[in-house]
Amino acid sequence: MTTPWSDLALTRHPEDPRDPLRAWDAADAYLLRHLAEQGVDLSGSVVVVGDRWGALGTALAGAGGGAPTLISDSYLGREATRANLERNALSGPTLLTTQDAPPSRADVLLVRVPKSLALLEDQLHRLRPAVHADTVVVGTGMVKEIHTSTLQLFERIIGPTRTSLAEKKARLIFSTPDPSLAPGPNPWPHQYGLPDGIGPLAGRTVVNHAGVFCAEHLDIGTRFFLEHLPRATGARRIVDLGCGNGVVGTTAALTHPGAEVLFTDESYQAVASAGATYRANVEDGTARFRTADGLEGVPDGSVDLVLNNPPFHSHQATTDATAWRMFAQARAALAPGGELWVVGNRHLGYHVKLRRLFGKSELVAGGPKFVILKAVKQASRARARRQ
């Protein structure tokens, strides 16, 4: 990536030579070029929200200003940032998560517009106290990511807002802080009651922090999964892989008393949601909550049951790379005879991947849109073939 200050070598995390997606896009480049062309003073407190793979943070670390503070909801994004800084022999940025206390002052606030409008709302509310009348506030995103509702959030929480002309399908957002604004309280996290007919969690409370999938209601795929989850399997070590708000793992905890449940997700918002949902519904249980790249670091052969509703998007890009990695991690973590249960859209063809990894898979339940598949780790199965 060529920036106004240097050329950078950037990759996503985890590095995969088969992944054709870049670690930066036109929105990142547009923002960096604007900062340089306008001579924005970067010597003060620079805060970057939502930098996806470290392109903005790495570029600003080499721009000759102060060390920026980077706030991210993504474990993979943070690991990519660390790797990209090291790859380019740069240091200095402070890395925070969306669950950490935000900086007390922001002289320059740069916002990479997230896919989730709720996450944008939450982060603008959290950073509003750090913004002063002279703060330079610039957002960036691809044209398809910036909507009227996006601009209205900046307008309501920060101040008067306008957009730039589009360049290479990217656009900038300029917001002028208005100290007299009273945007009201931050509405996140959000709670709602679960519907009937979904098993032990029916009528109970789920907690969603901003940005977690389906914050206002239970999505139909998860509902279908909850209606068919395995019960009383004898599993003692259960994983909710890609846990989101934790309803799947919490249900498993209620149907498997005495089992240890590991909730894991790459989103800090998701893991916080899962912890809150679990504590609201389970009085006596054993659970661990982990923000990580799936099951990376979990000992091989240490798990009896993995429950998984894999994502098939990486920001705006459609990809099966995450699902493939989750399935491979699950197979490694499962003990012989252990089971992986997966729910997914019928058209995604997950049975093909599971057959390659496990030798075969079983259809547990199917509907017009979703299927639930089960794969069992065979003791005699040779090491899974690589894609």
Number of C-alpha atoms within 10 A of each C-alpha: 15 12 19 15 14 12 12 17 14 21 21 22 19 14 10 11 8 8 11 7 14 11 20 18 16 16 23 26 20 20 23 21 16 14 15 15 10 8 9 11 15 18 14 14 20 24 25 23 26 24 25 25 26 27 28 24 29 28 25 24 21 22 18 11 14 17 21 25 22 25 25 25 22 24 18 21 23 23 18 23 28 20 22 26 24 12 14 17 11 16 15 15 21 12 16 17 19 21 15 11 11 20 18 11 18 25 20 23 23 23 23 22 23 21 16 15 17 20 21 22 20 19 20 22 22 16 20 19 15 18 22 17 13 13 18 19 22 21 23 26 23 21 16 11 17 21 10 7 10 18 18 15 19 24 20 18 20 27 21 15 18 14 15 11 10 13 13 12 12 22 23 26 23 20 22 19 22 17 14 9 13 10 14 9 9 12 12 18 18 13 17 15 15 17 15 11 12 18 16 17 21 14 14 14 18 26 27 28 26 24 24 24 16 14 21 14 14 17 11 12 16 18 17 20 23 22 13 14 19 17 13 10 11 13 21 15 20 25 28 25 28 28 30 29 29 28 25 26 29 29 22 27 26 21 18 21 16 15 18 19 25 22 30 26 26 21 26 25 25 28 28 23 26 30 19 20 22 25 15 14 18 15 9 11 16 13 20 12 17 18 21 19 23 24 26 14 10 14 12 15 16 15 27 22 27 26 25 25 22 20 16 17 13 13 12 11 9 10 15 16 15 16 21 18 16 21 26 20 19 30 27 22 24 26 21 18 15 23 23 25 23 25 25 25 18 15 9 13 11 21 21 12 19 23 14 15 25 22 16 16 21 14 13 15 15 15 10 7 12 19 23 25 19 20 24 22 24 17 10 7 11 10 10 14 9 7 8
